[in-house]
């Protein structure tokens, strides 16, 4: 059974359990980023002329950004599925011309901010195991002291594979329009999850200790990897249905995952 738990194609992963990377740029450097075009730099008190505040309310004096446009890149290597999060801000006092911040994973655009934008934390951006190239591109036609792009608190968290065997699996199927209250739709976490676009039904079989641990975390966010290697991010909103197969040894839990593409961008 150990080999099946380790090598089975279907996987259940407890999301966001290990912080792979977190950069807050308090040392006034670019962290692990490399400039490949144009200019990026640490934001200092002198250059932060508009005193724009980050999400924590402090001045953006410990961030990195660009005034004249440029590109920064880095490589990462993950051993499990994970998520990228960061805060971003784009200033545009001069409304004419180009002013765009983009973020790429392996050449695929994952975020595009055009024009002025206050401080936001991006939606989770999924990333798969393996080596990946991350890139920020700030494109502007130049207007000193009136345009800039800034990023801060760049974080990557990865999941931990749940030691279980997936059985009685039903492939992912679309579900639509489960949310009937249109006033709340999309505005709160509960409503986003109920307005789900994918449902996956399966049974997870655990040993005794792993069963008790899973039941203690089953309300968290999980990833499910199907037979094609596609990763879904979701929760188990329905009541779990555990069954004892062998007392103190083997337990089976019937699960229904709801995965909503409003919550996170797709995995690369």
C-alpha positions as a Markdown table, in Angstrom:
| # | Residue | x | y | z |
|---|---|---|---|---|
| 1 | Unk | 0.0 | 0.0 | 0.0 |
| 2 | Unk | 2.9 | 2.3 | 0.7 |
| 3 | Unk | 4.0 | 2.2 | -3.0 |
| 4 | Unk | 0.4 | 3.0 | -4.1 |
| 5 | Unk | 0.3 | 6.0 | -1.7 |
| 6 | Unk | 3.6 | 7.3 | -3.1 |
| 7 | Unk | 3.2 | 6.7 | -6.8 |
| 8 | Unk | -0.5 | 6.8 | -7.6 |
| 9 | Unk | -1.3 | 9.4 | -10.3 |
| 10 | Unk | -4.2 | 10.9 | -8.4 |
| 11 | Unk | -3.0 | 13.1 | -5.6 |
| 12 | Unk | -4.5 | 15.1 | -2.8 |
| 13 | Unk | -2.3 | 18.0 | -1.6 |
| 14 | Unk | -2.8 | 20.2 | 1.5 |
| 15 | Unk | -2.3 | 23.7 | 0.0 |
| 16 | Unk | 0.0 | 26.5 | 1.4 |
| 17 | Unk | 1.8 | 24.5 | 4.0 |
| 18 | Unk | 5.5 | 25.5 | 3.4 |
| 19 | Unk | 6.8 | 29.0 | 2.7 |
| 20 | Unk | 9.3 | 28.4 | -0.2 |
| 21 | Unk | 10.1 | 32.1 | -0.6 |
| 22 | Unk | 9.2 | 35.4 | 1.0 |
| 23 | Unk | 10.9 | 38.6 | 0.1 |
| 24 | Unk | 9.9 | 42.0 | 1.7 |
| 25 | Unk | 12.9 | 43.9 | 0.4 |
| 26 | Unk | 13.7 | 45.5 | 3.8 |
| 27 | Unk | 17.5 | 45.3 | 2.9 |
| 28 | Unk | 16.9 | 47.7 | -0.1 |
| 29 | Unk | 18.0 | 45.2 | -2.7 |
| 30 | Unk | 16.2 | 43.4 | -5.5 |
| 31 | Unk | 16.3 | 40.1 | -3.5 |
| 32 | Unk | 16.7 | 37.2 | -6.0 |
| 33 | Unk | 15.6 | 39.2 | -9.0 |
| 34 | Unk | 17.9 | 39.9 | -11.9 |
| 35 | Unk | 17.5 | 42.9 | -14.2 |
| 36 | Unk | 17.4 | 41.7 | -17.9 |
| 37 | Unk | 16.2 | 45.0 | -19.5 |
| 38 | Unk | 15.8 | 48.6 | -18.5 |
| 39 | Unk | 15.9 | 49.5 | -14.8 |
| 40 | Unk | 14.4 | 48.3 | -11.6 |
| 41 | Unk | 15.6 | 49.4 | -8.1 |
| 42 | Unk | 14.8 | 49.5 | -4.5 |
| 43 | Unk | 12.4 | 52.2 | -3.6 |
| 44 | Unk | 13.9 | 54.7 | -1.2 |
| 45 | Unk | 12.6 | 57.6 | 0.9 |
| 46 | Unk | 14.0 | 60.1 | -1.6 |
| 47 | Unk | 12.5 | 58.5 | -4.7 |
| 48 | Unk | 9.1 | 57.8 | -3.0 |
| 49 | Unk | 8.0 | 61.3 | -3.7 |
| 50 | Unk | 4.2 | 60.6 | -3.6 |
| 51 | Unk | 4.5 | 58.7 | -0.2 |
| 52 | Unk | 2.2 | 56.0 | -1.5 |
| 53 | Unk | 1.2 | 53.5 | 1.3 |
| 54 | Unk | 1.4 | 49.8 | 1.0 |
| 55 | Unk | -1.3 | 47.4 | 2.2 |
| 56 | Unk | 0.2 | 47.5 | 5.7 |
| 57 | Unk | -0.3 | 51.3 | 5.8 |
| 58 | Unk | 3.5 | 52.1 | 5.8 |
| 59 | Unk | 5.3 | 54.2 | 3.3 |
| 60 | Unk | 6.5 | 52.2 | 0.3 |
| 61 | Unk | 10.1 | 52.7 | 1.2 |
| 62 | Unk | 11.0 | 49.0 | 1.4 |
| 63 | Unk | 9.8 | 47.8 | -1.9 |
| 64 | Unk | 11.2 | 47.4 | -5.4 |
| 65 | Unk | 10.0 | 49.1 | -8.6 |
| 66 | Unk | 10.7 | 50.9 | -11.8 |
| 67 | Unk | 10.2 | 54.4 | -13.1 |
| 68 | Unk | 11.5 | 54.2 | -16.7 |
| 69 | Unk | 10.4 | 50.7 | -17.5 |
| 70 | Unk | 12.3 | 47.4 | -17.5 |
| 71 | Unk | 12.3 | 43.6 | -16.9 |
| 72 | Unk | 13.4 | 41.5 | -13.9 |
| 73 | Unk | 13.5 | 37.7 | -13.9 |
| 74 | Unk | 14.3 | 34.8 | -11.6 |
| 75 | Unk | 14.2 | 31.0 | -11.6 |
| 76 | Unk | 12.5 | 28.8 | -9.0 |
| 77 | Unk | 12.5 | 25.1 | -8.5 |
| 78 | Unk | 9.5 | 23.5 | -6.6 |
| 79 | Unk | 9.0 | 20.0 | -5.4 |
| 80 | Unk | 5.2 | 20.3 | -5.1 |
| 81 | Unk | 2.3 | 22.4 | -6.3 |
| 82 | Unk | 2.2 | 25.9 | -4.9 |
| 83 | Unk | 0.9 | 29.5 | -5.2 |
| 84 | Unk | 2.5 | 32.9 | -5.9 |
| 85 | Unk | 1.3 | 36.0 | -4.1 |
| 86 | Unk | 2.5 | 39.6 | -4.2 |
| 87 | Unk | 1.4 | 43.2 | -3.7 |
| 88 | Unk | 1.5 | 45.7 | -6.5 |
| 89 | Unk | 1.0 | 49.4 | -7.1 |
| 90 | Unk | 1.1 | 51.4 | -10.3 |
| 91 | Unk | 1.2 | 55.2 | -10.3 |
| 92 | Unk | 0.0 | 57.2 | -13.3 |
| 93 | Unk | -0.4 | 60.9 | -12.6 |
| 94 | Unk | 0.2 | 61.6 | -16.3 |
| 95 | Unk | -2.7 | 59.7 | -17.9 |
| 96 | Unk | -1.2 | 59.9 | -21.4 |
| 97 | Unk | 0.8 | 57.1 | -23.0 |
| 98 | Unk | 1.7 | 53.6 | -21.9 |
| 99 | Unk | 1.8 | 52.5 | -18.3 |
| 100 | Unk | 1.5 | 48.7 | -17.8 |
| 101 | Unk | 2.9 | 46.2 | -15.3 |
| 102 | Unk | 2.8 | 42.5 | -16.3 |
| 103 | Unk | 3.8 | 39.3 | -14.5 |
| 104 | Unk | 4.7 | 36.1 | -16.4 |
| 105 | Unk | 5.3 | 32.4 | -15.5 |
| 106 | Unk | 7.3 | 30.6 | -18.1 |
| 107 | Unk | 6.4 | 33.2 | -20.7 |
| 108 | Unk | 2.6 | 32.9 | -19.9 |
| 109 | Unk | 1.0 | 36.2 | -18.8 |
| 110 | Unk | -0.6 | 35.8 | -15.4 |
| 111 | Unk | -1.3 | 39.4 | -14.4 |
| 112 | Unk | -1.7 | 42.7 | -16.3 |
| 113 | Unk | -2.2 | 46.0 | -14.6 |
| 114 | Unk | -2.8 | 48.9 | -17.0 |
| 115 | Unk | -2.9 | 52.6 | -15.9 |
| 116 | Unk | -3.2 | 53.7 | -12.3 |
| 117 | Unk | -3.8 | 51.1 | -9.6 |
| 118 | Unk | -3.7 | 51.4 | -5.8 |
| 119 | Unk | -2.1 | 48.8 | -3.7 |
| 120 | Unk | -3.6 | 45.3 | -4.3 |
| 121 | Unk | -2.6 | 41.8 | -3.4 |
| 122 | Unk | -2.9 | 39.6 | -6.4 |
| 123 | Unk | -5.2 | 36.5 | -6.6 |
| 124 | Unk | -3.1 | 33.3 | -6.0 |
| 125 | Unk | -1.2 | 32.3 | -9.1 |
| 126 | Unk | -0.8 | 28.5 | -9.3 |
| 127 | Unk | 2.6 | 26.9 | -10.1 |
| 128 | Unk | 3.4 | 23.3 | -10.6 |
| 129 | Unk | 6.4 | 21.3 | -9.5 |
| 130 | Unk | 9.6 | 21.8 | -11.4 |
| 131 | Unk | 11.7 | 24.7 | -12.6 |
| 132 | Unk | 10.0 | 27.9 | -13.7 |
| 133 | Unk | 11.0 | 31.3 | -14.9 |
| 134 | Unk | 9.2 | 34.2 | -13.3 |
| 135 | Unk | 9.2 | 37.7 | -14.9 |
| 136 | Unk | 7.9 | 41.2 | -14.2 |
| 137 | Unk | 7.8 | 43.6 | -17.1 |
| 138 | Unk | 7.0 | 47.3 | -16.6 |
| 139 | Unk | 6.3 | 49.1 | -19.9 |
| 140 | Unk | 6.0 | 52.9 | -19.9 |
| 141 | Unk | 6.7 | 55.7 | -22.3 |
| 142 | Unk | 8.4 | 57.7 | -19.5 |
| 143 | Unk | 7.2 | 60.6 | -17.4 |
| 144 | Unk | 9.6 | 61.3 | -14.6 |
| 145 | Unk | 8.1 | 61.4 | -11.1 |
| 146 | Unk | 4.5 | 60.8 | -12.5 |
| 147 | Unk | 4.6 | 57.1 | -13.4 |
| 148 | Unk | 6.0 | 54.0 | -11.7 |
| 149 | Unk | 5.3 | 50.3 | -10.9 |
| 150 | Unk | 6.1 | 48.9 | -7.4 |
| 151 | Unk | 5.9 | 45.3 | -6.0 |
| 152 | Unk | 6.3 | 44.1 | -2.5 |
| 153 | Unk | 6.0 | 41.0 | -0.2 |
| 154 | Unk | 6.6 | 38.5 | -3.0 |
| 155 | Unk | 5.7 | 35.1 | -1.5 |
| 156 | Unk | 5.6 | 31.5 | -2.8 |
| 157 | Unk | 4.0 | 28.8 | -0.7 |
| 158 | Unk | 3.8 | 25.1 | -1.6 |
| 159 | Unk | 1.6 | 22.3 | -0.5 |
| 160 | Unk | 2.2 | 18.9 | 1.3 |
| 161 | Unk | 1.0 | 15.7 | -0.3 |
| 162 | Unk | -1.7 | 14.0 | 1.8 |
| 163 | Unk | -0.8 | 10.3 | 2.4 |
| 164 | Unk | -3.9 | 8.6 | 1.0 |
| 165 | Unk | -5.1 | 6.4 | -1.8 |
| 166 | Unk | -7.7 | 7.9 | -4.1 |
| 167 | Unk | -10.5 | 5.4 | -5.1 |
| 168 | Unk | -14.0 | 5.4 | -6.6 |
| 169 | Unk | -12.9 | 8.5 | -8.5 |
| 170 | Unk | -15.3 | 10.4 | -10.8 |
| 171 | Unk | -13.5 | 12.8 | -13.2 |
| 172 | Unk | -14.0 | 16.5 | -12.9 |
| 173 | Unk | -17.3 | 17.8 | -14.2 |
| 174 | Unk | -18.6 | 21.4 | -14.7 |
| 175 | Unk | -21.3 | 22.8 | -12.4 |
| 176 | Unk | -22.9 | 26.2 | -12.8 |
| 177 | Unk | -25.0 | 28.8 | -11.2 |
| 178 | Unk | -25.4 | 27.2 | -7.8 |
| 179 | Unk | -25.5 | 30.6 | -6.1 |
| 180 | Unk | -29.0 | 31.9 | -6.1 |
| 181 | Unk | -28.5 | 35.2 | -4.2 |
| 182 | Unk | -27.2 | 37.5 | -6.9 |
| 183 | Unk | -26.6 | 40.4 | -4.4 |
| 184 | Unk | -23.9 | 38.5 | -2.6 |
| 185 | Unk | -22.4 | 36.7 | -5.6 |
| 186 | Unk | -18.7 | 37.0 | -5.9 |
| 187 | Unk | -18.3 | 39.4 | -2.9 |
| 188 | Unk | -17.5 | 37.0 | -0.1 |
| 189 | Unk | -15.5 | 33.8 | 0.2 |
| 190 | Unk | -18.5 | 31.6 | 0.8 |
| 191 | Unk | -20.3 | 32.9 | -2.2 |
| 192 | Unk | -17.3 | 32.4 | -4.4 |
| 193 | Unk | -16.9 | 28.8 | -3.4 |
| 194 | Unk | -20.6 | 28.0 | -3.9 |
| 195 | Unk | -20.5 | 29.6 | -7.3 |
| 196 | Unk | -18.1 | 26.9 | -8.4 |
| 197 | Unk | -17.4 | 25.7 | -11.9 |
| 198 | Unk | -15.9 | 22.2 | -11.2 |
| 199 | Unk | -16.9 | 19.3 | -9.0 |
| 200 | Unk | -14.7 | 16.2 | -8.3 |
| 201 | Unk | -16.1 | 13.3 | -6.3 |
| 202 | Unk | -13.8 | 10.6 | -4.9 |
| 203 | Unk | -13.0 | 8.4 | -1.9 |
| 204 | Unk | -9.7 | 8.9 | 0.0 |
| 205 | Unk | -8.4 | 5.9 | 2.0 |
| 206 | Unk | -6.2 | 6.5 | 5.0 |
| 207 | Unk | -4.3 | 4.6 | 7.6 |
| 208 | Unk | -5.4 | 5.3 | 11.2 |
| 209 | Unk | -3.1 | 8.2 | 12.1 |
| 210 | Unk | -3.4 | 9.9 | 8.7 |
| 211 | Unk | -7.2 | 9.7 | 8.9 |
| 212 | Unk | -7.3 | 11.6 | 12.2 |
| 213 | Unk | -4.9 | 14.2 | 10.9 |
| 214 | Unk | -6.9 | 14.7 | 7.7 |
| 215 | Unk | -10.2 | 15.1 | 9.6 |
| 216 | Unk | -8.6 | 17.9 | 11.6 |
| 217 | Unk | -7.6 | 19.8 | 8.4 |
| 218 | Unk | -10.4 | 18.9 | 6.0 |
| 219 | Unk | -11.9 | 22.5 | 6.1 |
| 220 | Unk | -8.7 | 23.9 | 4.6 |
| 221 | Unk | -7.9 | 24.5 | 1.0 |
| 222 | Unk | -6.5 | 21.6 | -1.1 |
| 223 | Unk | -5.2 | 20.8 | -4.5 |
| 224 | Unk | -6.4 | 17.7 | -6.4 |
| 225 | Unk | -4.2 | 16.4 | -9.3 |
| 226 | Unk | -6.1 | 14.2 | -11.8 |
| 227 | Unk | -4.9 | 11.5 | -14.1 |
| 228 | Unk | -3.9 | 14.0 | -16.8 |
| 229 | Unk | -1.8 | 16.0 | -14.3 |
| 230 | Unk | -4.3 | 18.9 | -14.2 |
| 231 | Unk | -4.3 | 20.5 | -10.7 |
| 232 | Unk | -7.6 | 21.9 | -9.2 |
| 233 | Unk | -7.7 | 24.2 | -6.2 |
| 234 | Unk | -10.8 | 23.9 | -3.9 |
| 235 | Unk | -12.5 | 23.0 | -0.7 |
| 236 | Unk | -14.8 | 20.3 | 0.6 |
| 237 | Unk | -18.0 | 22.3 | 1.4 |
| 238 | Unk | -20.2 | 19.2 | 2.0 |
| 239 | Unk | -20.1 | 17.0 | 5.1 |
| 240 | Unk | -17.4 | 14.3 | 5.0 |
| 241 | Unk | -18.6 | 10.7 | 5.1 |
| 242 | Unk | -16.0 | 8.5 | 6.8 |
| 243 | Unk | -16.2 | 4.7 | 6.9 |
| 244 | Unk | -14.1 | 2.3 | 8.9 |
| 245 | Unk | -12.7 | -0.6 | 6.8 |
| 246 | Unk | -10.4 | -2.1 | 9.3 |
| 247 | Unk | -10.6 | -0.9 | 12.9 |
| 248 | Unk | -7.6 | 1.3 | 13.9 |
| 249 | Unk | -6.0 | 0.6 | 10.5 |
| 250 | Unk | -7.8 | 1.7 | 7.4 |
| 251 | Unk | -10.5 | 4.4 | 7.0 |
| 252 | Unk | -12.2 | 5.7 | 3.8 |
| 253 | Unk | -13.7 | 9.2 | 3.5 |
| 254 | Unk | -16.1 | 10.1 | 0.7 |
| 255 | Unk | -15.3 | 13.6 | -0.5 |
| 256 | Unk | -16.7 | 16.2 | -2.9 |
| 257 | Unk | -14.3 | 19.0 | -3.9 |
| 258 | Unk | -15.6 | 22.2 | -5.3 |
| 259 | Unk | -13.0 | 24.1 | -7.4 |
| 260 | Unk | -13.7 | 27.7 | -8.5 |
| 261 | Unk | -11.5 | 29.5 | -11.1 |
| 262 | Unk | -12.5 | 32.8 | -9.5 |
| 263 | Unk | -10.2 | 32.1 | -6.5 |
| 264 | Unk | -6.9 | 31.5 | -8.3 |
| 265 | Unk | -5.3 | 31.6 | -11.8 |
| 266 | Unk | -4.4 | 28.3 | -13.4 |
| 267 | Unk | -1.3 | 26.3 | -12.7 |
| 268 | Unk | 1.8 | 26.3 | -15.0 |
